[in-house]
Amino acid sequence: MIQFTINKNAFLSAMRIAKQAIGSKIAIPVLSKLKIQVTSEGIHFTASNGQISIEKLLPANDKDAGMLIDSEGAILLEANFFDSIVAQLPDITFTFEEIENYQVKLSSGKSEITLKGQQPELYPMIQQITAKPSTKIAVGELKELFNETAFAVSTQESRPILTGVNIQLIDHQNLQAVATDSHRLSQRRIKLESFGEDFQVVVPNRAINSFRSVFSNDEDTISVFLNATQILFKNSTINFYSRLVEGNYPDTDRLIPDPSLYSLNLILDVADFLHAMNRAKLLTAGLQGGTVKLSVHDDKLMLTVNTPEVGSSFEELTMLEKSGQDIEISFNPQFLIDALRVLKEPKVKISFISNVRPFTLVPKDDSENFIQLITPVRTN
Amino acid sequence: MIQFTINKNAFLSAMRIAKQAIGSKIAIPVLSKLKIQVTSEGIHFTASNGQISIEKLLPANDKDAGMLIDSEGAILLEANFFDSIVAQLPDITFTFEEIENYQVKLSSGKSEITLKGQQPELYPMIQQITAKPSTKIAVGELKELFNETAFAVSTQESRPILTGVNIQLIDHQNLQAVATDSHRLSQRRIKLESFGEDFQVVVPNRAINSFRSVFSNDEDTISVFLNATQILFKNSTINFYSRLVEGNYPDTDRLIPDPSLYSLNLILDVADFLHAMNRAKLLTAGLQGGTVKLSVHDDKLMLTVNTPEVGSSFEELTMLEKSGQDIEISFNPQFLIDALRVLKEPKVKISFISNVRPFTLVPKDDSENFIQLITPVRTN
């Protein structure tokens, strides 16, 4: 039966990494629990929502934990309740002692708390991935790749494949992510330092959101493992498993226009354009499908919104460069806001074919590796 | 028709003071609007939820506003929408211009926004209070008085009179506040510097919450005005009106025990006791009427919670002083948490009559002016 003494904060930090797998919706009751397994390696925390599973090891020799293991074992505890109890313990250290009937006694200062647990055998097995790693990548790079694409996934369950981000390793070294909800698309490519085996998988957006908070150190390098149904991101103490979205991702390459088709290219200041879009969005607020009209006439760029119920707005924007023909085109301002927000460069190049064809946004000085498409709205 | 130019942030700050009267539930549609009236004095903002009404003046000579009034008038605008539009204006100043059909044109930088408004006559009249002020008080003192009592009001609409704080001016100078939900009571008295006419009113808790955020400067002195149905808190630029709760407040003086009845007096450390209660509360969590048992035996004070569904806790607490007989008494830990939180002194005196009679808490070194009562829970 388990017995150990440990620093409260080190214990909580490690536990909470695993606990992030537990969402607000509990698919089956046992998944509201946390599995705590104590071995000579340290304390293993396991939590899952059925789609995402996280295993976190707090190593026995962790310098902040001051861990003293008297006895090994495993137990299940109600995750949120246990967390709130530990957080309120009076002393900086506490003793965790398993007693009869899968109960746990926590002692800290003059306080003694006994909690009901359950036998560890009730917890579902996490399917292990035994393959060799497909590639290695810095956490910060992967987060950036996710950040620049995941916002464009579909939230509609009618086409489940579009609720994930399509991730491919191409030519052993080029990692590409694509997301689309069929109205807009974002495609980003980065060159990895290490080589790997080519792959193509669709990672659910929920897993991408969790990934960002679970792997907090951007400098860290993680290995990526795959099997037919799962992806595993792994560092020295964390195993982060996610189910993949099943199905064939649509061929998005054919959607990217040939640059020879563009009739108008503009260079705009990202911050100015974003602020203008935020204002335009307010005037369309509350209206499904509210649009803003962008008009380019000679050397003027104008943005107009007209929502009879609430009012109208009119704004001139400076074009840093213009080449091509004038246009009038309408679109959902939220799509532009999302697209501009993830641009780190100060200038964006926007290219139009016609007012009924998708237009593209690329960073002015890195147009090769990052492209976004937005479909206009036809208005008459 | 209104026309003025002004600093955006000064305008927003003043407007948002009035806007706090507008809650999330709009009683009648016109109360979602803000009334803006421009006179030679400056800009008057008026907002109301029917119970609370706030008038805020941004004076024409306000040094941060840089106000330039070209033309006076009044108009109604949709409060939240207007706020979000102004907040997004590109420049640090903007021009507000009323145009035909109660429309407003906002110009800022290269942006021009036209909003629909309504004629000011549609806004309900705020009933004015013409009486002389009943008393004057520093904002900070009044906030403290509210803070120490309002938490104990009832949230049950079955006895509306208990949903407010009973405020009395006694002997022209002693301001007393009492709140009770019939399970616990808090009574606080402060001596004012200025004299006033005695009064007794019940102020709704909602108004007390708004008061705290509307009057942000604790050093400020406000005047209190009353009529039969309303209270008005007033400083140089804000009129804060609230309806009073109608009815007779129960005589709470008779509930306060005679000190000769106490069989046990304890002095405890407030912070220690509060932390212990927070832990105890966790073990009763989710259970309506979960209780903690406090046992005093000889020189030991023990707190126990036993909730068969989740677990139990046991904790020893240090008594700084004890005089009287031993006791075992059970109560709702939340009541203790609420009571201890508002104590600013580090030590509390708790006095018991028996395990079925309410017990009292007073600050150890200021026992005259602040008393709280808590009714125990009978357990068998």
Boltz contact constraints between the chains, C-beta under 6 A:
constraints:
  - contact:
      token1: [A, 84]
      token2: [B, 282]
      max_distance: 6.0
  - contact:
      token1: [A, 85]
      token2: [B, 282]
      max_distance: 6.0
  - contact:
      token1: [A, 88]
      token2: [B, 278]
      max_distance: 6.0
  - contact:
      token1: [A, 88]
      token2: [B, 279]
      max_distance: 6.0
  - contact:
      token1: [A, 88]
      token2: [B, 282]
      max_distance: 6.0
  - contact:
      token1: [A, 110]
      token2: [B, 315]
      max_distance: 6.0
  - contact:
      token1: [A, 110]
      token2: [B, 316]
      max_distance: 6.0
  - contact:
      token1: [A, 111]
      token2: [B, 315]
      max_distance: 6.0
  - contact:
      token1: [A, 112]
      token2: [B, 314]
      max_distance: 6.0
  - contact:
      token1: [A, 113]
      token2: [B, 313]
      max_distance: 6.0
  - contact:
      token1: [A, 114]
      token2: [B, 311]
      max_distance: 6.0
  - contact:
      token1: [A, 114]
      token2: [B, 312]
      max_distance: 6.0
  - contact:
      token1: [A, 115]
      token2: [B, 311]
      max_distance: 6.0
  - contact:
      token1: [A, 116]
      token2: [B, 311]
      max_distance: 6.0
  - contact:
      token1: [A, 278]
      token2: [B, 88]
      max_distance: 6.0
  - contact:
      token1: [A, 279]
      token2: [B, 88]
      max_distance: 6.0
  - contact:
      token1: [A, 282]
      token2: [B, 84]
      max_distance: 6.0
  - contact:
      token1: [A, 282]
      token2: [B, 85]
      max_distance: 6.0
  - contact:
      token1: [A, 282]
      token2: [B, 88]
      max_distance: 6.0
  - contact:
      token1: [A, 311]
      token2: [B, 114]
      max_distance: 6.0
  - contact:
      token1: [A, 311]
      token2: [B, 115]
      max_distance: 6.0
  - contact:
      token1: [A, 311]
      token2: [B, 116]
      max_distance: 6.0
  - contact:
      token1: [A, 312]
      token2: [B, 114]
      max_distance: 6.0
  - contact:
      token1: [A, 313]
      token2: [B, 113]
      max_distance: 6.0
  - contact:
      token1: [A, 314]
      token2: [B, 112]
      max_distance: 6.0
  - contact:
      token1: [A, 315]
      token2: [B, 110]
      max_distance: 6.0
  - contact:
      token1: [A, 315]
      token2: [B, 111]
      max_distance: 6.0
  - contact:
      token1: [A, 316]
      token2: [B, 110]
      max_distance: 6.0
